[in-house]
Structure formats: C-alpha cells, structure tokens
Amino acid sequence: MPPEMRFQETRKVIEVANPKQTQASDQIQHQLNDIRAHTNVCFRELKEAIDDLVFYIDLTLQKTQLFTGESSLPKTLQYPAIRDFSAKFN
C-alpha cells in the first residue's frame, strides 16, 4: 500500500476514534502551513536584498577600480555580474 493511502487510512481511523485530536491536528497543520508561507516570503525578501547588495558592491568595486586606475581585480568583477540565486522555497 502506498504511503499516501496508509496515511489516509490511518487518518480515517483516528478521526473516528478521537475527533478532538483530529481537530487539533488540523489546527496545527494550518499553523505550520502559515509559518511555512511566511518563512518563504521572508527568504524571498532576503534573497532580493542580498541580490541588490551584491549588485551595488560589484558596481562600487567597478567604479573604484576605474577611479583609481587599478586592474588587480579579476575580469569577472570589473562589470556587475548577473547572479542566479534561484533557490526554490516550498
């Protein structure tokens, strides 16, 4: 029997045996889903802030390098890099 079916069968037995426990379990699951959604929003905002910060640091390094005439930085840092931090949050 697949795990999902086992879970559903177990849940049916628990619902019949103790409806209060099922209600509490549903409430906890709802709270966990809310927390997960909020956490995903926070991570997304943090990722955007880090992306912006990295862009401005690269831009500042480029301008500083052009102003001072130094070329000791690798070529990859001379222009703002396009970074892909495509983490997926569930």
DRENVOBA-814671 format. One record per atom (N, C-alpha, C, CB): residue number from 1; atom name; x, y, z. Coordinates in nm, 4 decimals. Glycine has a CB too. Layout:
nr: NUM | atom: CA | east: X | north: Y | up: Z
...
% end
This chain:
nr: 1 | atom: N | east: 0.0845 | north: -0.1179 | up: 0.0000
nr: 1 | atom: CA | east: 0.0000 | north: 0.0000 | up: 0.0000
nr: 1 | atom: C | east: 0.0892 | north: 0.1243 | up: 0.0000
nr: 1 | atom: CB | east: -0.0962 | north: -0.0003 | up: 0.1225
nr: 2 | atom: N | east: 0.0637 | north: 0.2165 | up: -0.0922
nr: 2 | atom: CA | east: 0.1442 | north: 0.3393 | up: -0.0980
nr: 2 | atom: C | east: 0.1329 | north: 0.4191 | up: 0.0325
nr: 2 | atom: CB | east: 0.1000 | north: 0.4266 | up: -0.2173
nr: 3 | atom: N | east: 0.2372 | north: 0.4936 | up: 0.0650
nr: 3 | atom: CA | east: 0.2368 | north: 0.5713 | up: 0.1900
nr: 3 | atom: C | east: 0.1184 | north: 0.6672 | up: 0.2021
nr: 3 | atom: CB | east: 0.3648 | north: 0.6498 | up: 0.2010
nr: 4 | atom: N | east: 0.0785 | north: 0.7280 | up: 0.0911
nr: 4 | atom: CA | east: -0.0338 | north: 0.8221 | up: 0.0973
nr: 4 | atom: C | east: -0.1628 | north: 0.7524 | up: 0.1378
nr: 4 | atom: CB | east: -0.0527 | north: 0.8915 | up: -0.0374
nr: 5 | atom: N | east: -0.1840 | north: 0.6324 | up: 0.0838
nr: 5 | atom: CA | east: -0.3051 | north: 0.5580 | up: 0.1191
nr: 5 | atom: C | east: -0.3003 | north: 0.5145 | up: 0.2651
nr: 5 | atom: CB | east: -0.3221 | north: 0.4353 | up: 0.0274
nr: 6 | atom: N | east: -0.1817 | north: 0.4733 | up: 0.3108
nr: 6 | atom: CA | east: -0.1680 | north: 0.4345 | up: 0.4516
nr: 6 | atom: C | east: -0.1987 | north: 0.5531 | up: 0.5419
nr: 6 | atom: CB | east: -0.0259 | north: 0.3808 | up: 0.4802
nr: 7 | atom: N | east: -0.1492 | north: 0.6691 | up: 0.5044
nr: 7 | atom: CA | east: -0.1747 | north: 0.7895 | up: 0.5833
nr: 7 | atom: C | east: -0.3239 | north: 0.8197 | up: 0.5875
nr: 7 | atom: CB | east: -0.0977 | north: 0.9095 | up: 0.5257
nr: 8 | atom: N | east: -0.3899 | north: 0.8108 | up: 0.4723
nr: 8 | atom: CA | east: -0.5331 | north: 0.8390 | up: 0.4668
nr: 8 | atom: C | east: -0.6128 | north: 0.7387 | up: 0.5494
nr: 8 | atom: CB | east: -0.5817 | north: 0.8377 | up: 0.3221
nr: 9 | atom: N | east: -0.5755 | north: 0.6116 | up: 0.5411
nr: 9 | atom: CA | east: -0.6443 | north: 0.5089 | up: 0.6195
nr: 9 | atom: C | east: -0.6239 | north: 0.5320 | up: 0.7687
nr: 9 | atom: CB | east: -0.5947 | north: 0.3689 | up: 0.5804
nr: 10 | atom: N | east: -0.5019 | north: 0.5643 | up: 0.8069
nr: 10 | atom: CA | east: -0.4722 | north: 0.5910 | up: 0.9478
nr: 10 | atom: C | east: -0.5499 | north: 0.7122 | up: 0.9957
nr: 10 | atom: CB | east: -0.3213 | north: 0.6128 | up: 0.9688
nr: 11 | atom: N | east: -0.5566 | north: 0.8129 | up: 0.9125
nr: 11 | atom: CA | east: -0.6294 | north: 0.9351 | up: 0.9498
nr: 11 | atom: C | east: -0.7783 | north: 0.9063 | up: 0.9699
nr: 11 | atom: CB | east: -0.6109 | north: 1.0439 | up: 0.8419
nr: 12 | atom: N | east: -0.8357 | north: 0.8234 | up: 0.8842
nr: 12 | atom: CA | east: -0.9773 | north: 0.7884 | up: 0.8994
nr: 12 | atom: C | east: -1.0022 | north: 0.7189 | up: 1.0323
nr: 12 | atom: CB | east: -1.0233 | north: 0.6987 | up: 0.7841
nr: 13 | atom: N | east: -0.9138 | north: 0.6282 | up: 1.0697
nr: 13 | atom: CA | east: -0.9282 | north: 0.5563 | up: 1.1965
nr: 13 | atom: C | east: -0.9186 | north: 0.6538 | up: 1.3136
nr: 13 | atom: CB | east: -0.8206 | north: 0.4458 | up: 1.2093
nr: 14 | atom: N | east: -0.8228 | north: 0.7452 | up: 1.3071
nr: 14 | atom: CA | east: -0.8047 | north: 0.8431 | up: 1.4146
nr: 14 | atom: C | east: -0.9257 | north: 0.9364 | up: 1.4225
nr: 14 | atom: CB | east: -0.6750 | north: 0.9249 | up: 1.3926
nr: 15 | atom: N | east: -0.9789 | north: 0.9785 | up: 1.3072
nr: 15 | atom: CA | east: -1.0952 | north: 1.0677 | up: 1.3065
nr: 15 | atom: C | east: -1.2144 | north: 1.0040 | up: 1.3768
nr: 15 | atom: CB | east: -1.1332 | north: 1.1046 | up: 1.1630
nr: 16 | atom: N | east: -1.2352 | north: 0.8760 | up: 1.3509
nr: 16 | atom: CA | east: -1.3470 | north: 0.8056 | up: 1.4130
nr: 16 | atom: C | east: -1.3225 | north: 0.7890 | up: 1.5626
nr: 16 | atom: CB | east: -1.3684 | north: 0.6684 | up: 1.3464
nr: 17 | atom: N | east: -1.1995 | north: 0.7546 | up: 1.5988
nr: 17 | atom: CA | east: -1.1675 | north: 0.7261 | up: 1.7386
nr: 17 | atom: C | east: -1.1623 | north: 0.8524 | up: 1.8245
nr: 17 | atom: CB | east: -1.0349 | north: 0.6535 | up: 1.7472
nr: 18 | atom: N | east: -1.1104 | north: 0.9608 | up: 1.7692
nr: 18 | atom: CA | east: -1.0914 | north: 1.0800 | up: 1.8516
nr: 18 | atom: C | east: -1.1036 | north: 1.2061 | up: 1.7664
nr: 18 | atom: CB | east: -0.9541 | north: 1.0759 | up: 1.9220
nr: 19 | atom: N | east: -1.2243 | north: 1.2581 | up: 1.7500
nr: 19 | atom: CA | east: -1.2421 | north: 1.3770 | up: 1.6654
nr: 19 | atom: C | east: -1.1713 | north: 1.5021 | up: 1.7181
nr: 19 | atom: CB | east: -1.3888 | north: 1.4064 | up: 1.6510
nr: 20 | atom: N | east: -1.1552 | north: 1.5141 | up: 1.8507
nr: 20 | atom: CA | east: -1.0858 | north: 1.6311 | up: 1.9062
nr: 20 | atom: C | east: -0.9392 | north: 1.6315 | up: 1.8652
nr: 20 | atom: CB | east: -1.0975 | north: 1.6332 | up: 2.0596
nr: 21 | atom: N | east: -0.8786 | north: 1.5131 | up: 1.8620
nr: 21 | atom: CA | east: -0.7385 | north: 1.5041 | up: 1.8206
nr: 21 | atom: C | east: -0.7250 | north: 1.5430 | up: 1.6739
nr: 21 | atom: CB | east: -0.6833 | north: 1.3613 | up: 1.8440
nr: 22 | atom: N | east: -0.8206 | north: 1.5022 | up: 1.5933
nr: 22 | atom: CA | east: -0.8178 | north: 1.5376 | up: 1.4513
nr: 22 | atom: C | east: -0.8294 | north: 1.6884 | up: 1.4334
nr: 22 | atom: CB | east: -0.9312 | north: 1.4663 | up: 1.3755
nr: 23 | atom: N | east: -0.9175 | north: 1.7503 | up: 1.5093
nr: 23 | atom: CA | east: -0.9337 | north: 1.8956 | up: 1.5008
nr: 23 | atom: C | east: -0.8056 | north: 1.9666 | up: 1.5436
nr: 23 | atom: CB | east: -1.0518 | north: 1.9420 | up: 1.5880
nr: 24 | atom: N | east: -0.7434 | north: 1.9197 | up: 1.6507
nr: 24 | atom: CA | east: -0.6174 | north: 1.9797 | up: 1.6966
nr: 24 | atom: C | east: -0.5079 | north: 1.9598 | up: 1.5927
nr: 24 | atom: CB | east: -0.5741 | north: 1.9189 | up: 1.8319
nr: 25 | atom: N | east: -0.5048 | north: 1.8415 | up: 1.5329
nr: 25 | atom: CA | east: -0.4047 | north: 1.8123 | up: 1.4297
nr: 25 | atom: C | east: -0.4233 | north: 1.9036 | up: 1.3087
nr: 25 | atom: CB | east: -0.4132 | north: 1.6645 | up: 1.3865
nr: 26 | atom: N | east: -0.5481 | north: 1.9233 | up: 1.2686
nr: 26 | atom: CA | east: -0.5764 | north: 2.0129 | up: 1.1556
nr: 26 | atom: C | east: -0.5345 | north: 2.1563 | up: 1.1870
nr: 26 | atom: CB | east: -0.7260 | north: 2.0087 | up: 1.1199
nr: 27 | atom: N | east: -0.5591 | north: 2.1990 | up: 1.3100
nr: 27 | atom: CA | east: -0.5212 | north: 2.3343 | up: 1.3506
nr: 27 | atom: C | east: -0.3691 | north: 2.3505 | up: 1.3490
nr: 27 | atom: CB | east: -0.5769 | north: 2.3660 | up: 1.4909
nr: 28 | atom: N | east: -0.2983 | north: 2.2508 | up: 1.3984
nr: 28 | atom: CA | east: -0.1514 | north: 2.2555 | up: 1.3973
nr: 28 | atom: C | east: -0.0997 | north: 2.2571 | up: 1.2543
nr: 28 | atom: CB | east: -0.0920 | north: 2.1351 | up: 1.4741
nr: 29 | atom: N | east: -0.1587 | north: 2.1733 | up: 1.1677
nr: 29 | atom: CA | east: -0.1168 | north: 2.1697 | up: 1.0275
nr: 29 | atom: C | east: -0.1394 | north: 2.3051 | up: 0.9614
nr: 29 | atom: CB | east: -0.1928 | north: 2.0598 | up: 0.9510
nr: 30 | atom: N | east: -0.2517 | north: 2.3685 | up: 0.9913
nr: 30 | atom: CA | east: -0.2812 | north: 2.5008 | up: 0.9360
nr: 30 | atom: C | east: -0.1779 | north: 2.6034 | up: 0.9834
nr: 30 | atom: CB | east: -0.4235 | north: 2.5457 | up: 0.9762
nr: 31 | atom: N | east: -0.1436 | north: 2.5986 | up: 1.1121
nr: 31 | atom: CA | east: -0.0432 | north: 2.6911 | up: 1.1653
nr: 31 | atom: C | east: 0.0928 | north: 2.6681 | up: 1.0998
nr: 31 | atom: CB | east: -0.0315 | north: 2.6756 | up: 1.3179
nr: 32 | atom: N | east: 0.1285 | north: 2.5410 | up: 1.0813
nr: 32 | atom: CA | east: 0.2564 | north: 2.5104 | up: 1.0162
nr: 32 | atom: C | east: 0.2586 | north: 2.5613 | up: 0.8723
nr: 32 | atom: CB | east: 0.2829 | north: 2.3590 | up: 1.0187
nr: 33 | atom: N | east: 0.1477 | north: 2.5464 | up: 0.8020
nr: 33 | atom: CA | east: 0.1404 | north: 2.5971 | up: 0.6644
nr: 33 | atom: C | east: 0.1539 | north: 2.7490 | up: 0.6610
nr: 33 | atom: CB | east: 0.0081 | north: 2.5547 | up: 0.5985
nr: 34 | atom: N | east: 0.0911 | north: 2.8174 | up: 0.7576
nr: 34 | atom: CA | east: 0.1040 | north: 2.9635 | up: 0.7654
nr: 34 | atom: C | east: 0.2487 | north: 3.0041 | up: 0.7926
nr: 34 | atom: CB | east: 0.0120 | north: 3.0200 | up: 0.8753
nr: 35 | atom: N | east: 0.3130 | north: 2.9336 | up: 0.8848
nr: 35 | atom: CA | east: 0.4529 | north: 2.9637 | up: 0.9177
nr: 35 | atom: C | east: 0.5419 | north: 2.9397 | up: 0.7967
nr: 35 | atom: CB | east: 0.5008 | north: 2.8781 | up: 1.0370
nr: 36 | atom: N | east: 0.5177 | north: 2.8299 | up: 0.7248
nr: 36 | atom: CA | east: 0.5972 | north: 2.7989 | up: 0.6055
nr: 36 | atom: C | east: 0.5803 | north: 2.9083 | up: 0.5003
nr: 36 | atom: CB | east: 0.5566 | north: 2.6617 | up: 0.5470
nr: 37 | atom: N | east: 0.4576 | north: 2.9527 | up: 0.4785
nr: 37 | atom: CA | east: 0.4329 | north: 3.0581 | up: 0.3798
nr: 37 | atom: C | east: 0.5028 | north: 3.1876 | up: 0.4208
nr: 37 | atom: CB | east: 0.2814 | north: 3.0822 | up: 0.3632
nr: 38 | atom: N | east: 0.4939 | north: 3.2231 | up: 0.5480
nr: 38 | atom: CA | east: 0.5601 | north: 3.3449 | up: 0.5969
nr: 38 | atom: C | east: 0.7119 | north: 3.3336 | up: 0.5824
nr: 38 | atom: CB | east: 0.5227 | north: 3.3712 | up: 0.7447
nr: 39 | atom: N | east: 0.7653 | north: 3.2166 | up: 0.6147
nr: 39 | atom: CA | east: 0.9096 | north: 3.1941 | up: 0.6034
nr: 39 | atom: C | east: 0.9546 | north: 3.2062 | up: 0.4581
nr: 39 | atom: CB | east: 0.9474 | north: 3.0556 | up: 0.6596
nr: 40 | atom: N | east: 0.8749 | north: 3.1525 | up: 0.3663
nr: 40 | atom: CA | east: 0.9093 | north: 3.1633 | up: 0.2243
nr: 40 | atom: C | east: 0.9125 | north: 3.3088 | up: 0.1793
nr: 40 | atom: CB | east: 0.8097 | north: 3.0844 | up: 0.1391
nr: 41 | atom: N | east: 0.8181 | north: 3.3886 | up: 0.2269
nr: 41 | atom: CA | east: 0.8167 | north: 3.5310 | up: 0.1935
nr: 41 | atom: C | east: 0.9420 | north: 3.5986 | up: 0.2486
nr: 41 | atom: CB | east: 0.6894 | north: 3.5993 | up: 0.2493
nr: 42 | atom: N | east: 0.9766 | north: 3.5670 | up: 0.3735
nr: 42 | atom: CA | east: 1.0965 | north: 3.6264 | up: 0.4348
nr: 42 | atom: C | east: 1.2222 | north: 3.5875 | up: 0.3578
nr: 42 | atom: CB | east: 1.1094 | north: 3.5825 | up: 0.5818
nr: 43 | atom: N | east: 1.2339 | north: 3.4593 | up: 0.3197
nr: 43 | atom: CA | east: 1.3506 | north: 3.4153 | up: 0.2434
nr: 43 | atom: C | east: 1.3558 | north: 3.4851 | up: 0.1078
nr: 43 | atom: CB | east: 1.3482 | north: 3.2626 | up: 0.2245
nr: 44 | atom: N | east: 1.2422 | north: 3.5010 | up: 0.0435
nr: 44 | atom: CA | east: 1.2384 | north: 3.5680 | up: -0.0865
nr: 44 | atom: C | east: 1.2836 | north: 3.7135 | up: -0.0721
nr: 44 | atom: CB | east: 1.0960 | north: 3.5614 | up: -0.1473
nr: 45 | atom: N | east: 1.2351 | north: 3.7823 | up: 0.0315
nr: 45 | atom: CA | east: 1.2762 | north: 3.9211 | up: 0.0545
nr: 45 | atom: C | east: 1.4250 | north: 3.9297 | up: 0.0873
nr: 45 | atom: CB | east: 1.1938 | north: 3.9832 | up: 0.1682
nr: 46 | atom: N | east: 1.4746 | north: 3.8358 | up: 0.1657
nr: 46 | atom: CA | east: 1.6168 | north: 3.8325 | up: 0.1986
nr: 46 | atom: C | east: 1.6998 | north: 3.8085 | up: 0.0736
nr: 46 | atom: CB | east: 1.6457 | north: 3.7241 | up: 0.3032
nr: 47 | atom: N | east: 1.6558 | north: 3.7165 | up: -0.0115
nr: 47 | atom: CA | east: 1.7265 | north: 3.6881 | up: -0.1362
nr: 47 | atom: C | east: 1.7329 | north: 3.8131 | up: -0.2238
nr: 47 | atom: CB | east: 1.6579 | north: 3.5730 | up: -0.2122
nr: 48 | atom: N | east: 1.6216 | north: 3.8850 | up: -0.2340
nr: 48 | atom: CA | east: 1.6194 | north: 4.0075 | up: -0.3144
nr: 48 | atom: C | east: 1.7130 | north: 4.1129 | up: -0.2564
nr: 48 | atom: CB | east: 1.4769 | north: 4.0631 | up: -0.3233
nr: 49 | atom: N | east: 1.7156 | north: 4.1255 | up: -0.1251
nr: 49 | atom: CA | east: 1.8046 | north: 4.2227 | up: -0.0609
nr: 49 | atom: C | east: 1.9508 | north: 4.1860 | up: -0.0843
nr: 49 | atom: CB | east: 1.7756 | north: 4.2308 | up: 0.0900
nr: 50 | atom: N | east: 1.9830 | north: 4.0580 | up: -0.0745
nr: 50 | atom: CA | east: 2.1207 | north: 4.0128 | up: -0.0986
nr: 50 | atom: C | east: 2.1584 | north: 4.0358 | up: -0.2443
nr: 50 | atom: CB | east: 2.1369 | north: 3.8631 | up: -0.0619
nr: 51 | atom: N | east: 2.0671 | north: 4.0046 | up: -0.3368
nr: 51 | atom: CA | east: 2.0942 | north: 4.0293 | up: -0.4789
nr: 51 | atom: C | east: 2.1244 | north: 4.1770 | up: -0.5043
nr: 51 | atom: CB | east: 1.9746 | north: 3.9845 | up: -0.5650
nr: 52 | atom: N | east: 2.0426 | north: 4.2650 | up: -0.4460
nr: 52 | atom: CA | east: 2.0658 | north: 4.4092 | up: -0.4621
nr: 52 | atom: C | east: 2.1996 | north: 4.4505 | up: -0.4018
nr: 52 | atom: CB | east: 1.9522 | north: 4.4894 | up: -0.3970
nr: 53 | atom: N | east: 2.2296 | north: 4.3998 | up: -0.2845
nr: 53 | atom: CA | east: 2.3550 | north: 4.4329 | up: -0.2173
nr: 53 | atom: C | east: 2.4750 | north: 4.3878 | up: -0.3004
nr: 53 | atom: CB | east: 2.3597 | north: 4.3682 | up: -0.0781
nr: 54 | atom: N | east: 2.4697 | north: 4.2671 | up: -0.3523
nr: 54 | atom: CA | east: 2.5794 | north: 4.2156 | up: -0.4348
nr: 54 | atom: C | east: 2.5957 | north: 4.3004 | up: -0.5603
nr: 54 | atom: CB | east: 2.5545 | north: 4.0679 | up: -0.4728
nr: 55 | atom: N | east: 2.4847 | north: 4.3394 | up: -0.6216
nr: 55 | atom: CA | east: 2.4913 | north: 4.4235 | up: -0.7406
nr: 55 | atom: C | east: 2.5608 | north: 4.5559 | up: -0.7097
nr: 55 | atom: CB | east: 2.3505 | north: 4.4491 | up: -0.7961
nr: 56 | atom: N | east: 2.5209 | north: 4.6209 | up: -0.5998
nr: 56 | atom: CA | east: 2.5806 | north: 4.7502 | up: -0.5658
nr: 56 | atom: C | east: 2.7260 | north: 4.7376 | up: -0.5217
nr: 56 | atom: CB | east: 2.5001 | north: 4.8170 | up: -0.4563
nr: 57 | atom: N | east: 2.7611 | north: 4.6284 | up: -0.4579
nr: 57 | atom: CA | east: 2.9019 | north: 4.6062 | up: -0.4224
nr: 57 | atom: C | east: 2.9847 | north: 4.5902 | up: -0.5489
nr: 57 | atom: CB | east: 2.9175 | north: 4.4812 | up: -0.3313
nr: 58 | atom: N | east: 2.9359 | north: 4.5095 | up: -0.6435
nr: 58 | atom: CA | east: 3.0078 | north: 4.4926 | up: -0.7702
nr: 58 | atom: C | east: 3.0210 | north: 4.6258 | up: -0.8438
nr: 58 | atom: CB | east: 2.9359 | north: 4.3898 | up: -0.8596
nr: 59 | atom: N | east: 2.9128 | north: 4.7027 | up: -0.8456
nr: 59 | atom: CA | east: 2.9151 | north: 4.8322 | up: -0.9130
nr: 59 | atom: C | east: 3.0144 | north: 4.9270 | up: -0.8458
nr: 59 | atom: CB | east: 2.7749 | north: 4.8943 | up: -0.9141
nr: 60 | atom: N | east: 3.0154 | north: 4.9276 | up: -0.7131
nr: 60 | atom: CA | east: 3.1089 | north: 5.0125 | up: -0.6389
nr: 60 | atom: C | east: 3.2524 | north: 4.9705 | up: -0.6644
nr: 60 | atom: CB | east: 3.0788 | north: 5.0074 | up: -0.4890
nr: 61 | atom: N | east: 3.2777 | north: 4.8403 | up: -0.6655
nr: 61 | atom: CA | east: 3.4130 | north: 4.7917 | up: -0.6951
nr: 61 | atom: C | east: 3.4565 | north: 4.8343 | up: -0.8347
nr: 61 | atom: CB | east: 3.4196 | north: 4.6385 | up: -0.6823
nr: 62 | atom: N | east: 3.3653 | north: 4.8250 | up: -0.9288
nr: 62 | atom: CA | east: 3.3979 | north: 4.8647 | up: -1.0657
nr: 62 | atom: C | east: 3.4307 | north: 5.0138 | up: -1.0723
nr: 62 | atom: CB | east: 3.2813 | north: 4.8316 | up: -1.1605
nr: 63 | atom: N | east: 3.3477 | north: 5.0969 | up: -1.0089
nr: 63 | atom: CA | east: 3.3721 | north: 5.2414 | up: -1.0116
nr: 63 | atom: C | east: 3.5013 | north: 5.2769 | up: -0.9391
nr: 63 | atom: CB | east: 3.2546 | north: 5.3165 | up: -0.9487
nr: 64 | atom: N | east: 3.5268 | north: 5.2115 | up: -0.8267
nr: 64 | atom: CA | east: 3.6500 | north: 5.2363 | up: -0.7511
nr: 64 | atom: C | east: 3.7708 | north: 5.1983 | up: -0.8342
nr: 64 | atom: CB | east: 3.6500 | north: 5.1582 | up: -0.6184
nr: 65 | atom: N | east: 3.7614 | north: 5.0868 | up: -0.9024
nr: 65 | atom: CA | east: 3.8717 | north: 5.0397 | up: -0.9854
nr: 65 | atom: C | east: 3.8972 | north: 5.1372 | up: -1.1005
nr: 65 | atom: CB | east: 3.8417 | north: 4.8985 | up: -1.0401
nr: 66 | atom: N | east: 3.7904 | north: 5.1857 | up: -1.1621
nr: 66 | atom: CA | east: 3.8074 | north: 5.2815 | up: -1.2717
nr: 66 | atom: C | east: 3.8642 | north: 5.4135 | up: -1.2204
nr: 66 | atom: CB | east: 3.6734 | north: 5.3058 | up: -1.3432
nr: 67 | atom: N | east: 3.8214 | north: 5.4573 | up: -1.1029
nr: 67 | atom: CA | east: 3.8668 | north: 5.5834 | up: -1.0451
nr: 67 | atom: C | east: 4.0145 | north: 5.5771 | up: -1.0074
nr: 67 | atom: CB | east: 3.7828 | north: 5.6187 | up: -0.9224
nr: 68 | atom: N | east: 4.0570 | north: 5.4650 | up: -0.9490
nr: 68 | atom: CA | east: 4.1960 | north: 5.4533 | up: -0.9042
nr: 68 | atom: C | east: 4.2878 | north: 5.4036 | up: -1.0138
nr: 68 | atom: CB | east: 4.2049 | north: 5.3608 | up: -0.7855
nr: 69 | atom: N | east: 4.2307 | north: 5.3537 | up: -1.1223
nr: 69 | atom: CA | east: 4.3126 | north: 5.3032 | up: -1.2312
nr: 69 | atom: C | east: 4.3727 | north: 5.1676 | up: -1.2033
nr: 69 | atom: CB | east: 4.4209 | north: 5.3994 | up: -1.2612
nr: 70 | atom: N | east: 4.3249 | north: 5.1014 | up: -1.1013
nr: 70 | atom: CA | east: 4.3772 | north: 4.9680 | up: -1.0697
nr: 70 | atom: C | east: 4.3082 | north: 4.8638 | up: -1.1563
nr: 70 | atom: CB | east: 4.3577 | north: 4.9348 | up: -0.9195
nr: 71 | atom: N | east: 4.3836 | north: 4.7604 | up: -1.1836
nr: 71 | atom: CA | east: 4.3243 | north: 4.6485 | up: -1.2575
nr: 71 | atom: C | east: 4.3642 | north: 4.5170 | up: -1.1927
nr: 71 | atom: CB | east: 4.3680 | north: 4.6509 | up: -1.4060
nr: 72 | atom: N | east: 4.3760 | north: 4.5185 | up: -1.0604
nr: 72 | atom: CA | east: 4.4181 | north: 4.3973 | up: -0.9905
nr: 72 | atom: C | east: 4.3030 | north: 4.2998 | up: -0.9684
nr: 72 | atom: CB | east: 4.4801 | north: 4.4334 | up: -0.8575
nr: 73 | atom: N | east: 4.1791 | north: 4.3468 | up: -0.9868
nr: 73 | atom: CA | east: 4.0655 | north: 4.2572 | up: -0.9701
nr: 73 | atom: C | east: 4.0498 | north: 4.1704 | up: -1.0943
nr: 73 | atom: CB | east: 3.9361 | north: 4.3371 | up: -0.9427
nr: 74 | atom: N | east: 4.0009 | north: 4.0510 | up: -1.0787
nr: 74 | atom: CA | east: 3.9780 | north: 3.9658 | up: -1.1956
nr: 74 | atom: C | east: 3.8761 | north: 4.0298 | up: -1.2899
nr: 74 | atom: CB | east: 3.9298 | north: 3.8260 | up: -1.1520
nr: 75 | atom: N | east: 3.8843 | north: 3.9923 | up: -1.4149
nr: 75 | atom: CA | east: 3.7945 | north: 4.0483 | up: -1.5160
nr: 75 | atom: C | east: 3.6479 | north: 4.0254 | up: -1.4804
nr: 75 | atom: CB | east: 3.8246 | north: 3.9875 | up: -1.6523
nr: 76 | atom: N | east: 3.6163 | north: 3.9165 | up: -1.4115
nr: 76 | atom: CA | east: 3.4768 | north: 3.8858 | up: -1.3795
nr: 76 | atom: C | east: 3.4160 | north: 3.9875 | up: -1.2848
nr: 76 | atom: CB | east: 3.4664 | north: 3.7478 | up: -1.3190
nr: 77 | atom: N | east: 3.4960 | north: 4.0616 | up: -1.2096
nr: 77 | atom: CA | east: 3.4427 | north: 4.1599 | up: -1.1166
nr: 77 | atom: C | east: 3.4447 | north: 4.3016 | up: -1.1723
nr: 77 | atom: CB | east: 3.5200 | north: 4.1553 | up: -0.9886
nr: 78 | atom: N | east: 3.4933 | north: 4.3196 | up: -1.2942
nr: 78 | atom: CA | east: 3.5015 | north: 4.4540 | up: -1.3488
nr: 78 | atom: C | east: 3.3655 | north: 4.5062 | up: -1.3935
nr: 78 | atom: CB | east: 3.5980 | north: 4.4567 | up: -1.4646
nr: 79 | atom: N | east: 3.2715 | north: 4.4194 | up: -1.4172
nr: 79 | atom: CA | east: 3.1374 | north: 4.4585 | up: -1.4560
nr: 79 | atom: C | east: 3.0396 | north: 4.3892 | up: -1.3630
nr: 79 | atom: CB | east: 3.1085 | north: 4.4235 | up: -1.6046
nr: 80 | atom: N | east: 2.9280 | north: 4.4540 | up: -1.3330
nr: 80 | atom: CA | east: 2.8311 | north: 4.3899 | up: -1.2444
nr: 80 | atom: C | east: 2.7917 | north: 4.2526 | up: -1.2979
nr: 80 | atom: CB | east: 2.7065 | north: 4.4783 | up: -1.2279
nr: 81 | atom: N | east: 2.8076 | north: 4.1556 | up: -1.2158
nr: 81 | atom: CA | east: 2.7782 | north: 4.0187 | up: -1.2565
nr: 81 | atom: C | east: 2.6294 | north: 3.9909 | up: -1.2410
nr: 81 | atom: CB | east: 2.8610 | north: 3.9180 | up: -1.1741
nr: 82 | atom: N | east: 2.5791 | north: 3.9099 | up: -1.3305
nr: 82 | atom: CA | east: 2.4412 | north: 3.8642 | up: -1.3174
nr: 82 | atom: C | east: 2.4472 | north: 3.7332 | up: -1.2416
nr: 82 | atom: CB | east: 2.3699 | north: 3.8477 | up: -1.4578
nr: 83 | atom: N | east: 2.3899 | north: 3.7357 | up: -1.1245
nr: 83 | atom: CA | east: 2.3950 | north: 3.6165 | up: -1.0395
nr: 83 | atom: C | east: 2.2593 | north: 3.5479 | up: -1.0409
nr: 83 | atom: CB | east: 2.4363 | north: 3.6530 | up: -0.8942
nr: 84 | atom: N | east: 2.2626 | north: 3.4162 | up: -1.0380
nr: 84 | atom: CA | east: 2.1396 | north: 3.3387 | up: -1.0347
nr: 84 | atom: C | east: 2.1326 | north: 3.2646 | up: -0.9022
nr: 84 | atom: CB | east: 2.1319 | north: 3.2401 | up: -1.1544
nr: 85 | atom: N | east: 2.0588 | north: 3.3212 | up: -0.8096
nr: 85 | atom: CA | east: 2.0345 | north: 3.2541 | up: -0.6823
nr: 85 | atom: C | east: 1.8917 | north: 3.2002 | up: -0.6873
nr: 85 | atom: CB | east: 2.0559 | north: 3.3519 | up: -0.5591
nr: 86 | atom: N | east: 1.8695 | north: 3.1072 | up: -0.7755
nr: 86 | atom: CA | east: 1.7331 | north: 3.0612 | up: -0.7993
nr: 86 | atom: C | east: 1.6955 | north: 2.9472 | up: -0.7058
nr: 86 | atom: CB | east: 1.7167 | north: 3.0172 | up: -0.9439
nr: 87 | atom: N | east: 1.7033 | north: 2.9733 | up: -0.5779
nr: 87 | atom: CA | east: 1.6609 | north: 2.8735 | up: -0.4805
nr: 87 | atom: C | east: 1.5091 | north: 2.8663 | up: -0.4820
nr: 87 | atom: CB | east: 1.7139 | north: 2.9073 | up: -0.3380
nr: 88 | atom: N | east: 1.4595 | north: 2.7477 | up: -0.4727
nr: 88 | atom: CA | east: 1.3155 | north: 2.7266 | up: -0.4691
nr: 88 | atom: C | east: 1.2744 | north: 2.6983 | up: -0.3254
nr: 88 | atom: CB | east: 1.2730 | north: 2.6101 | up: -0.5635
nr: 89 | atom: N | east: 1.1770 | north: 2.7728 | up: -0.2777
nr: 89 | atom: CA | east: 1.1270 | north: 2.7538 | up: -0.1419
nr: 89 | atom: C | east: 0.9862 | north: 2.6985 | up: -0.1489
nr: 89 | atom: CB | east: 1.1301 | north: 2.8862 | up: -0.0616
nr: 90 | atom: N | east: 0.9618 | north: 2.5996 | up: -0.0695
nr: 90 | atom: CA | east: 0.8268 | north: 2.5406 | up: -0.0666
nr: 90 | atom: C | east: 0.7493 | north: 2.5916 | up: 0.0512
nr: 90 | atom: CB | east: 0.8335 | north: 2.3882 | up: -0.0620
% end
